[in-house]
Amino acid sequence: MPIDFTEKAKRYQAIDEIIASGERLKWDEIVKIIKSKYKLKTSRNTFFRDIKDLEVKYKAPIDVDSQTNGYFYTDPLYSLPRLYTDENAAKAAKLIKTLMDMVKGNPMYKEAQEIFESLSIENHDLSLNNIKINKKPENDRIIFVGAPNKKIPAETWRIIDKALRENRVITFNYISNSDTVSKHRQIQPWQLIFDDGNWNLHGLDIIRGKAKRYSLDKIKNLKITDQIFTLPPNYDFRKMTKGSFGCMADEKFLNYKIHLHGYASRYARDKIWGENQEIIPDKKHPGPDHDGIILSFRTNQLICVQRWVWKWADEAWPIEPKELVDDWLEKRERVKEIEIY
């Protein structure tokens, strides 16, 4: 059975209200009120655990009067944070939880869930596995979908989590999409990246001396070493690329110009694809619906752009750079040679 953090959150709120009232009640008096007024299950041990959690997790300035043994706030202005108190906030909570469900498996997921749910209030029924907001059914009308996330072994999560927290070098065997045999890797783990339904590890390949990305589901024989590394100031993947094509990138930045028309044109207009982006009408090739454009930008994600342009079929073709044009022409020739059965 999963822990129901909803009940815990309700007790937190009850204790907060009782202490904030200024009555300076003893622990057994507070427990009695929690049971009678708030209709919540609690006990002496549960109460003291809750008090400790409030002090540690929420920095509640709780103290006990030396004469009456009653509880009070040393800061009378303190109150426990109250979230999700209206219908709009309830919908926001539902969206946040649904989005979190897309990234289950991350070592921080359960901790994030506990914090998120412990900030709920008594009007909302929240549980670890599923948020049920007992308001209106419209809360289930907005969802997030993505590519299926492959199952990552718990031991992989444990080791990578420890390595990230302690800046420890890891080793593993790995077969990339371009390899046919497994190769030994020695890596400084920098970041975990969730992209298109899959988890990727971003870090420094010590042997090659380059920043690389590795799919967690392909990592085998993972081990953590005693070797400590210093996290470089430029480790963040988002600072290494200005493109918007996922987590693949290389060192070479190129300037791109791509013709788009039809649905591809309409799709591309409202998004940022790279640095120095510019969109102008393609007067020479306006397309059947006269919506042709030339999309220009700068990025270091050549492989991703090659795949992106090709997927639009007849609605897109590259103008520059040469690397993109040559790849597109080669693909077109190979397609011509395919025999349709």
C-alpha positions in Angstrom: 0.0 0.0 0.0 1.4 3.4 -0.9 1.7 6.0 1.9 -1.2 8.4 1.8 0.5 11.8 2.1 -3.0 13.4 2.0 -3.7 12.4 5.6 -0.3 13.7 6.6 -0.9 17.0 4.8 -4.3 17.4 6.6 -2.7 16.8 10.0 0.0 19.4 9.2 -2.7 21.9 8.4 -4.7 21.1 11.5 -1.6 21.4 13.8 -0.7 24.6 12.1 -4.2 26.1 12.7 -4.3 25.0 16.3 -0.8 26.3 17.2 -1.4 29.6 15.2 -4.5 30.2 17.3 -2.3 31.2 20.2 -4.0 28.9 22.8 -0.8 27.1 23.7 -2.4 23.7 24.1 -0.6 20.6 25.3 0.2 17.7 22.9 -2.7 15.5 24.2 -5.1 18.4 23.9 -4.0 19.0 20.3 -4.4 15.3 19.5 -7.9 15.4 20.9 -8.9 18.3 18.7 -7.4 16.8 15.6 -9.6 13.7 16.2 -12.8 15.5 17.2 -12.8 18.7 15.1 -10.8 17.6 12.1 -11.9 14.0 12.1 -8.3 12.7 11.5 -6.6 9.6 12.8 -3.6 10.4 14.9 -1.7 9.3 18.1 1.0 10.5 20.4 3.8 9.1 18.3 2.3 10.4 15.1 1.9 13.9 16.6 5.5 14.1 17.6 6.6 12.8 14.2 4.5 15.5 12.6 5.9 18.2 14.8 9.5 17.1 13.8 8.5 17.2 10.1 7.0 20.6 10.4 10.2 21.9 12.1 12.6 20.3 9.7 10.8 20.4 6.3 8.9 23.6 6.7 11.0 25.5 9.2 8.1 25.9 11.5 9.3 27.9 14.5 7.6 25.6 17.1 8.4 25.8 20.8 6.9 24.6 24.1 5.9 26.9 26.9 8.0 25.9 29.9 5.2 26.6 32.4 2.1 25.2 30.6 3.8 22.7 28.2 1.7 24.3 25.5 2.8 24.6 21.9 3.3 28.0 20.2 5.1 29.7 17.3 8.0 31.9 18.3 7.2 33.9 15.2 3.5 34.8 15.4 3.5 35.7 11.7 4.4 32.2 10.6 1.8 29.9 8.9 2.2 26.7 7.0 2.2 27.3 3.2 -1.3 26.6 1.8 -1.5 25.6 -1.8 -4.3 24.4 -4.2 -7.0 26.4 -2.4 -9.3 27.1 -5.3 -10.6 25.4 -8.5 -8.0 26.9 -10.8 -5.2 25.9 -8.4 -6.7 22.4 -8.2 -6.5 22.1 -12.0 -2.9 23.3 -11.9 -2.1 20.6 -9.3 -3.6 18.0 -11.6 -1.5 19.2 -14.6 1.7 19.1 -12.5 1.0 15.6 -11.3 0.2 14.4 -14.8 3.4 15.9 -16.1 5.4 14.3 -13.3 3.9 10.9 -14.3 5.8 11.2 -17.6 9.1 11.1 -15.8 8.5 8.3 -13.3 11.7 6.4 -12.4 13.9 9.4 -11.7 15.5 8.9 -8.2 14.0 12.3 -7.1 10.4 11.4 -8.2 9.2 10.0 -4.9 10.7 12.8 -2.9 9.1 15.3 -5.3 5.8 13.5 -4.9 6.0 13.6 -1.1 6.7 17.3 -1.1 4.1 18.1 -3.7 1.4 16.1 -1.9 2.3 17.3 1.6 1.5 20.8 0.5 -2.1 19.9 -0.4 -5.0 21.0 1.8 -8.0 19.2 3.2 -10.3 19.9 0.3 -8.3 17.8 -2.1 -7.7 14.0 -2.1 -4.1 13.4 -3.1 -2.4 10.0 -3.1 1.1 8.9 -4.1 0.0 6.9 -7.2 -2.8 9.1 -8.4 -4.2 12.6 -7.7 -7.9 12.6 -7.4 -9.2 16.1 -7.1 -12.8 15.8 -6.0 -14.1 18.9 -7.7 -15.2 18.6 -11.3 -14.6 15.9 -14.0 -13.0 18.6 -16.3 -9.8 18.2 -14.3 -9.2 15.0 -16.3 -9.7 16.8 -19.7 -6.1 17.9 -20.0 -3.3 15.3 -20.3 0.3 14.9 -21.3 1.4 12.1 -23.6 4.8 11.1 -24.9 6.9 8.3 -26.3 6.9 5.2 -24.0 9.6 5.4 -21.4 11.7 2.3 -21.2 12.1 0.5 -17.9 15.4 1.5 -16.2 16.7 -0.9 -13.5 16.4 0.4 -10.0 20.1 -0.3 -9.4 21.0 2.0 -12.4 19.0 4.8 -10.8 20.6 4.3 -7.4 24.2 4.4 -8.8 23.6 7.4 -11.0 21.8 9.3 -8.3 24.7 8.7 -5.9 27.3 9.6 -8.6 25.5 12.9 -9.4 25.2 13.9 -5.8 28.8 13.1 -4.9 30.5 14.0 -8.3 31.8 10.4 -8.6 33.2 8.9 -11.9 31.2 5.9 -13.2 32.1 3.2 -15.6 29.9 1.0 -17.8 29.6 -0.9 -21.1 27.7 0.7 -23.9 26.7 0.0 -27.5 25.7 3.2 -29.3 23.6 3.2 -32.5 26.7 3.5 -34.6 28.6 0.6 -32.8 28.2 -3.1 -33.3 30.1 -4.2 -30.2 30.0 -3.0 -26.6 32.7 -0.5 -25.5 33.9 0.4 -22.0 33.2 3.9 -20.9 34.6 6.0 -18.1 32.3 9.0 -17.5 32.0 12.1 -15.3 28.1 12.3 -14.9 26.9 15.8 -15.3 23.2 15.8 -16.0 20.2 13.6 -16.5 18.1 14.7 -19.5 14.5 13.5 -20.3 13.9 13.8 -24.0 11.2 12.2 -26.1 10.2 9.7 -23.5 13.7 8.5 -22.7 16.3 9.3 -20.1 19.8 10.3 -21.2 23.0 10.8 -19.2 25.0 13.8 -20.2 28.7 13.8 -19.1 32.3 13.9 -20.0 33.8 10.8 -21.7 37.2 10.9 -19.9 38.9 8.6 -22.4 37.7 10.7 -25.5 37.8 14.0 -23.7 34.4 15.0 -25.0 31.0 15.6 -23.7 28.6 12.8 -24.7 25.1 11.6 -24.1 24.1 8.0 -23.2 20.7 6.4 -23.2 20.1 4.9 -19.7 18.4 1.8 -21.1 21.6 0.9 -23.0 24.0 1.2 -20.1 25.2 -2.2 -18.8 27.5 -3.3 -16.0 27.3 0.1 -14.3 29.8 0.7 -11.5 30.6 3.7 -9.3 34.3 4.5 -8.6 36.0 6.4 -5.7 37.3 9.0 -8.2 35.9 12.4 -7.5 35.7 15.1 -10.2 35.0 18.9 -10.1 31.9 19.9 -12.0 32.9 22.3 -14.7 31.1 25.7 -14.9 29.9 25.0 -18.5 28.5 21.5 -17.8 24.8 22.4 -18.5 23.7 20.9 -21.8 21.4 23.9 -22.4 24.4 26.1 -22.5 26.1 23.9 -25.1 23.4 24.2 -27.7 21.0 26.9 -28.7 18.9 24.5 -30.8 15.5 23.0 -30.0 15.9 19.6 -31.5 16.3 17.4 -28.4 19.4 16.3 -26.5 21.7 15.5 -29.4 24.4 18.0 -30.3 28.0 18.3 -31.6 30.7 20.9 -31.3 30.2 22.6 -34.7 27.7 25.4 -35.1 26.3 25.9 -38.6 23.9 28.4 -40.2 20.8 26.9 -41.6 18.3 27.9 -44.3 15.3 25.7 -44.9 12.4 26.1 -47.3 9.0 25.1 -45.8 5.4 25.3 -47.1 2.1 23.8 -46.2 1.6 22.3 -42.8 5.4 22.3 -42.2 5.4 26.1 -42.7 2.5 26.7 -40.3 4.1 24.4 -37.7 7.5 26.1 -37.8 6.3 29.7 -37.6 5.5 29.9 -33.9 8.6 28.1 -32.5 12.2 29.0 -31.8 14.6 26.5 -33.5 18.0 28.1 -32.9 20.0 31.3 -32.5 19.5 34.3 -34.8 16.2 32.9 -36.1 14.6 34.6 -39.0 11.5 33.8 -41.1 10.9 35.5 -44.4 8.4 34.7 -47.3 9.9 32.5 -50.0 8.7 34.5 -53.0 10.6 32.2 -55.5 8.9 29.0 -54.2 5.6 30.1 -52.5 4.1 26.6 -52.6 0.6 25.5 -53.6 -1.1 27.5 -50.8 1.3 30.5 -51.2 2.5 30.1 -47.6 6.2 29.2 -48.4 8.8 30.5 -46.1 12.6 30.4 -45.6 13.5 29.5 -42.0 17.0 30.6 -40.9 18.8 29.9 -37.6 22.1 28.7 -36.1 22.6 25.6 -34.1 25.0 22.7 -33.4 22.5 19.9 -33.9 23.2 18.8 -37.5 22.0 15.2 -37.2 18.7 16.3 -35.6 18.1 19.0 -38.2 18.8 16.4 -41.0 16.1 14.1 -39.6 13.7 17.0 -39.0 13.9 18.3 -42.5 13.5 14.9 -44.1 10.4 14.0 -42.1 8.5 16.8 -43.8 8.9 15.0 -47.2 7.7 17.3 -50.0 6.9 20.3 -47.7 10.5 21.0 -46.9 14.0 21.1 -48.5 17.3 22.5 -47.3 19.0 25.5 -48.8 22.1 25.5 -46.6 24.5 24.4 -45.2 26.2 22.0 -47.6 26.1 19.2 -45.0 22.4 19.4 -44.7 21.8 19.7 -48.5 24.1 16.7 -49.3 22.4 14.5 -46.7 18.9 15.4 -48.1 20.0 14.7 -51.7 21.6 11.4 -50.7 18.4 10.3 -48.9 16.3 11.2 -51.9 18.4 9.1 -54.2 18.3 6.1 -51.9 14.5 6.4 -51.7 14.3 6.3 -55.5 16.1 3.0 -55.5 13.7 1.3 -53.1 11.4 -1.2 -54.6 7.9 -1.1 -53.4 6.4 -4.6 -52.8 
